[in-house]
């Protein structure tokens, strides 16, 4: 995958806006703000992964590890019961299973009454994303909990030499995992998740924006949008990536590295036709604005 394609198809969702452990005053009392920061979803998300905690494969070359932690309400203290936790990552060769029925190294669990979740898997490896970009080893995680915006994030590992060169990993404050080695062979990493509420656009409005948009000057270029879990997603070759609503018909990929952004702005005409203005800017790729149209 070329670096430009990797960046343009790597979505972010900012369901959390601060680093874990910050304390603030709400006007009456001090309260915890333990919201977990988000990261790129990446082009490799697949819905419908099997409900299982053990993702290990017979004969795998990877180092086995247990990922465990708690899902917490916004108060940073109350466990969230029955939150859906999806985990996926590459194999020991740096390859994702994007198509097989086995859903290798992909799984779903639900937090228990104390908010606990756990997976048994391997530590993924860094891989070449193209254009000289080496992505650090990382877990992908999506947490869905009623009453909160779904959280999409990535977890990295302390000591990975590729982190300083990766703009997203380098900004992943509070999401570096310390691997605790175990003499019995199963290492452990711990990650607690603090959920946060965000303003969401109503489903009917999202549905109005979905469909296929055609480039204003090049009919061969299209963008297809769809509604997934009451969020606006852009279709890609595996499934898609979400955008976050920012108000006034504007949607962003938030939490891009400093100096970068990607956004979509919609204009709805009386005829029902919709104009989509797609703008982006990346530090090393420049900036551009493209216009797409969906007929009414």
GUSEZA-160162 format. One line per 3 residues: number of its first residue (from 0); their letters; for each residue x, y, z of C-alpha. Coordinates in nm, 4 decimals. Layout:
N
NUM> A> X,Y,Z | ...
//
This chain:
296
0> XXX> 0.0000,0.0000,0.0000 | 0.1440,0.3362,-0.0994 | 0.1953,0.5889,0.1789
3> XXX> -0.0458,0.8392,0.0235 | -0.3150,0.5714,0.0003 | -0.2434,0.4605,0.3554
6> XXX> -0.2819,0.8118,0.4958 | -0.5907,0.9000,0.2933 | -0.7689,0.5767,0.3916
9> XXX> -0.6703,0.5910,0.7584 | -0.9553,0.7427,0.9543 | -0.9674,0.8859,1.3037
12> XXX> -1.2515,0.9137,1.5495 | -1.2119,1.1471,1.8462 | -1.4588,0.9996,2.0913
15> XXX> -1.2207,1.1079,2.3640 | -1.0461,1.4405,2.3882 | -0.7936,1.4221,2.6680
18> XXX> -0.5238,1.1983,2.8037 | -0.6030,0.9402,3.0713 | -0.5945,1.0736,3.4262
21> XXX> -0.6662,1.4484,3.3896 | -0.8688,1.6125,3.6691 | -1.0972,1.9107,3.6065
24> XXX> -1.3446,2.1322,3.7984 | -1.7033,2.1073,3.6684 | -1.8304,2.4169,3.8543
27> XXX> -1.9326,2.2263,4.1655 | -1.6647,1.9667,4.2338 | -1.3479,1.8146,4.0976
30> XXX> -1.4114,1.5182,3.8718 | -1.1893,1.2814,3.6801 | -1.1576,1.3082,3.3051
33> XXX> -1.0068,0.9743,3.2133 | -1.1151,0.9739,2.8507 | -0.8914,0.7621,2.6309
36> XXX> -0.7367,0.9358,2.3318 | -0.8180,0.8076,1.9856 | -0.5998,0.7150,1.6906
39> XXX> -0.6218,0.6115,1.3260 | -0.8663,0.3340,1.2569 | -0.6645,0.2269,0.9564
42> XXX> -0.7922,0.0604,0.6394 | -0.8095,-0.2881,0.7929 | -1.1195,-0.2845,1.0135
45> XXX> -1.3678,-0.5692,0.9539 | -1.7064,-0.5833,1.1308 | -1.8442,-0.9102,1.2627
48> XXX> -1.5320,-1.0589,1.4192 | -1.6071,-1.3748,1.6225 | -1.6882,-1.3492,1.9921
51> XXX> -1.3730,-1.4962,2.1455 | -1.0945,-1.3894,2.3789 | -0.8240,-1.6309,2.2609
54> XXX> -0.6873,-1.5213,1.9234 | -0.3772,-1.7422,1.9266 | -0.3180,-1.9744,1.6311
57> XXX> -0.1542,-2.3148,1.6417 | 0.2069,-2.2881,1.5294 | 0.2230,-1.9080,1.5446
60> XXX> 0.5728,-1.7603,1.5552 | 0.4624,-1.4598,1.7583 | 0.5282,-1.3880,2.1251
63> XXX> 0.2145,-1.4682,2.3251 | 0.0646,-1.1953,2.5406 | -0.2506,-1.1204,2.7374
66> XXX> -0.4109,-0.7795,2.6895 | -0.6407,-0.6918,2.9784 | -0.7960,-0.3924,3.1484
69> XXX> -1.1172,-0.2191,3.2513 | -1.3824,-0.0196,3.0663 | -1.4895,0.2788,3.2783
72> XXX> -1.7745,0.5278,3.2611 | -1.6987,0.8951,3.2110 | -1.6632,0.9419,3.5883
75> XXX> -1.3387,0.7406,3.5664 | -1.4468,0.5137,3.8500 | -1.7660,0.3219,3.7654
78> XXX> -1.7078,-0.0003,3.5694 | -1.9006,-0.0280,3.2441 | -2.0736,-0.3643,3.2121
81> XXX> -2.1248,-0.5295,2.8742 | -1.9209,-0.2871,2.6638 | -1.8323,-0.4384,2.3270
84> XXX> -1.4552,-0.4555,2.2762 | -1.3171,-0.5416,1.9311 | -0.9468,-0.6148,1.8830
87> XXX> -0.7527,-0.6726,1.5608 | -0.3898,-0.6664,1.4526 | -0.1440,-0.8096,1.2009
90> XXX> 0.0238,-1.1480,1.2304 | 0.3910,-1.2241,1.2994 | 0.4701,-1.1443,0.9344
93> XXX> 0.3031,-0.8023,0.9410 | -0.0017,-0.9185,0.7416 | -0.3706,-0.8572,0.8258
96> XXX> -0.6432,-1.1122,0.7549 | -0.8756,-0.8925,0.5506 | -1.0836,-1.1595,0.3784
99> XXX> -1.0904,-1.5119,0.5236 | -1.3754,-1.6579,0.7253 | -1.1284,-1.7376,1.0031
102> XXX> -1.0904,-1.3691,1.1002 | -0.7337,-1.4420,1.2161 | -0.6158,-1.2136,1.4951
105> XXX> -0.9565,-1.0517,1.5171 | -1.1986,-1.0993,1.8044 | -1.4774,-0.9495,2.0142
108> XXX> -1.5420,-0.9690,2.3888 | -1.7813,-0.7954,2.6306 | -1.6764,-0.6407,2.9611
111> XXX> -1.7982,-0.8168,3.2769 | -1.9805,-0.6678,3.5768 | -1.6553,-0.5125,3.6992
114> XXX> -1.5731,-0.3675,3.3583 | -1.2988,-0.6221,3.2937 | -1.2033,-0.7396,2.9451
117> XXX> -0.9172,-0.9619,2.8262 | -0.7652,-1.1092,2.5091 | -0.4962,-1.3728,2.4645
120> XXX> -0.2985,-1.3187,2.1441 | 0.0508,-1.2397,2.0126 | 0.2469,-0.9157,2.0042
123> XXX> 0.2188,-0.7824,1.6472 | 0.5238,-0.6628,1.4540 | 0.6095,-0.3368,1.2750
126> XXX> 0.5382,-0.3384,0.9018 | 0.6156,-0.1371,0.5895 | 0.3171,0.0829,0.4958
129> XXX> 0.4883,0.2051,0.1795 | 0.6845,0.5165,0.0899 | 0.9396,0.4506,0.3601
132> XXX> 0.6812,0.4599,0.6410 | 0.7324,0.1798,0.8938 | 0.4339,0.1528,1.1236
135> XXX> 0.5242,0.0603,1.4826 | 0.3793,-0.2607,1.6253 | 0.0250,-0.1905,1.7444
138> XXX> -0.3114,-0.3264,1.8478 | -0.6297,-0.1787,1.7008 | -0.9230,-0.1488,1.9402
141> XXX> -1.2840,-0.0346,1.9075 | -1.5040,-0.0009,2.2163 | -1.8804,0.0400,2.1773
144> XXX> -2.0804,0.1290,2.4894 | -2.4394,0.2551,2.4968 | -2.4537,0.6216,2.5937
147> XXX> -2.1080,0.6970,2.4562 | -1.9584,0.7628,2.1171 | -1.7736,0.4511,1.9927
150> XXX> -1.4027,0.4742,2.0719 | -1.1476,0.3794,1.8058 | -0.7865,0.3714,1.9198
153> XXX> -0.4466,0.2079,1.8744 | -0.2117,0.0732,2.1398 | 0.1652,0.0803,2.0946
156> XXX> 0.4552,-0.0759,2.2859 | 0.7222,0.1020,2.4856 | 1.0680,0.0842,2.3368
159> XXX> 0.9550,0.0490,1.9742 | 1.2189,0.2389,1.7730 | 0.9628,0.3191,1.5016
162> XXX> 0.7403,0.5302,1.7286 | 0.9359,0.8596,1.6991 | 0.9126,0.8450,1.3176
165> XXX> 0.5382,0.7741,1.3092 | 0.3318,1.0952,1.3601 | 0.0288,0.9135,1.5049
168> XXX> 0.2187,0.6823,1.7382 | 0.4415,0.9682,1.8490 | 0.1307,1.1577,1.9622
171> XXX> -0.0282,0.8589,2.1386 | 0.0056,0.9882,2.4920 | -0.1131,0.7355,2.7503
174> XXX> -0.1317,0.4518,2.4957 | 0.2111,0.2921,2.5221 | 0.1945,-0.0562,2.6691
177> XXX> 0.4655,-0.1889,2.8995 | 0.5136,-0.5597,2.8331 | 0.5337,-0.7495,3.1615
180> XXX> 0.7169,-1.0740,3.0945 | 0.6063,-1.3903,3.2713 | 0.8321,-1.6857,3.3391
183> XXX> 0.5464,-1.9184,3.2435 | 0.5545,-1.7884,2.8866 | 0.2479,-1.5609,2.8773
186> XXX> 0.3464,-1.1933,2.8927 | 0.0926,-0.9282,2.9959 | -0.0039,-0.5736,2.8948
189> XXX> -0.2667,-0.3639,3.0715 | -0.4853,-0.0921,2.9216 | -0.7824,0.0742,3.0917
192> XXX> -1.0366,0.2612,2.8787 | -1.2237,0.5734,2.9881 | -1.5304,0.6455,2.7752
195> XXX> -1.6454,0.9971,2.6813 | -1.9637,1.1457,2.5366 | -1.9596,1.3483,2.2166
198> XXX> -2.2262,1.5335,2.0218 | -2.3632,1.3015,1.7533 | -2.5620,1.3790,1.4411
201> XXX> -2.9086,1.2206,1.4310 | -2.9402,0.9013,1.2188 | -3.1903,1.0531,0.9726
204> XXX> -2.9451,1.3292,0.8878 | -2.6640,1.0802,0.8354 | -2.8843,0.8760,0.6021
207> XXX> -2.9479,1.1850,0.3916 | -2.5746,1.2159,0.3255 | -2.5106,0.8529,0.2376
210> XXX> -2.4667,0.7263,-0.1184 | -2.2153,0.7542,-0.4014 | -2.0718,1.0932,-0.4936
213> XXX> -1.9112,1.1563,-0.8355 | -1.6152,1.3904,-0.8846 | -1.7179,1.7200,-1.0408
216> XXX> -1.4680,1.6976,-1.3285 | -1.3643,1.3301,-1.3364 | -1.6569,1.0869,-1.3506
219> XXX> -1.4240,0.7936,-1.2804 | -1.3532,0.9189,-0.9282 | -1.6166,0.8478,-0.6637
222> XXX> -1.6647,0.8493,-0.2869 | -1.9238,0.6223,-0.1250 | -2.0614,0.7110,0.2196
225> XXX> -2.2717,0.4902,0.4454 | -2.4278,0.4865,0.7924 | -2.2673,0.2512,1.0434
228> XXX> -2.3761,0.2640,1.4075 | -2.5192,0.6140,1.3575 | -2.1900,0.7488,1.2258
231> XXX> -2.0892,0.8560,0.8768 | -1.8389,0.6169,0.7192 | -1.6408,0.6232,0.3936
234> XXX> -1.6295,0.2906,0.2115 | -1.2915,0.1329,0.1364 | -1.1675,-0.1991,0.0027
237> XXX> -1.2131,-0.3799,0.3351 | -1.5076,-0.2055,0.5035 | -1.4743,0.1634,0.5748
240> XXX> -1.3622,0.4445,0.8074 | -1.5671,0.6832,1.0236 | -1.5845,1.0628,1.0217
243> XXX> -1.6773,1.2732,1.3235 | -1.9495,1.5364,1.3003 | -1.8340,1.8881,1.3917
246> XXX> -2.1575,2.0808,1.3266 | -2.2727,2.2949,1.0334 | -2.2618,2.0061,0.7830
249> XXX> -1.8904,1.9577,0.8501 | -1.7187,1.6253,0.9246 | -1.3542,1.5788,1.0277
252> XXX> -1.0878,1.3153,1.0739 | -0.9880,1.4590,1.4126 | -0.6575,1.4041,1.5952
255> XXX> -0.4439,1.4162,1.2829 | -0.0787,1.5050,1.3475 | -0.0136,1.8756,1.4031
258> XXX> -0.0239,2.0656,1.0766 | -0.2476,1.8086,0.9066 | -0.6231,1.7780,0.8589
261> XXX> -0.8885,1.6089,0.6471 | -1.2502,1.7235,0.6282 | -1.5727,1.6923,0.4289
264> XXX> -1.8273,1.9721,0.4010 | -2.1763,1.9250,0.2578 | -2.4114,2.1675,0.0809
267> XXX> -2.7687,2.0471,0.0196 | -2.9554,2.2183,-0.2659 | -3.3367,2.2630,-0.2846
270> XXX> -3.3445,1.9964,-0.5591 | -3.1992,1.7413,-0.3158 | -2.8585,1.7286,-0.4847
273> XXX> -2.5653,1.7367,-0.2421 | -2.2263,1.8953,-0.3000 | -1.9380,1.7392,-0.1079
276> XXX> -1.6181,1.9417,-0.0711 | -1.3322,1.7167,0.0380 | -1.0228,1.9011,0.1652
279> XXX> -0.7028,1.7670,0.3148 | -0.3549,1.8776,0.4103 | -0.0614,1.6656,0.5206
282> XXX> 0.2800,1.7834,0.6262 | 0.4678,1.5990,0.3519 | 0.1947,1.5581,0.0895
285> XXX> 0.0723,1.9134,0.0480 | -0.2934,2.0121,0.0380 | -0.5834,1.9744,-0.2020
288> XXX> -0.9568,2.0368,-0.2367 | -1.1886,1.8181,-0.4458 | -1.5607,1.8573,-0.5171
291> XXX> -1.8026,1.5659,-0.5536 | -2.1756,1.5683,-0.6371 | -2.4617,1.3328,-0.5475
294> XX> -2.7739,1.3905,-0.7538 | -3.1060,1.4314,-0.5784
//
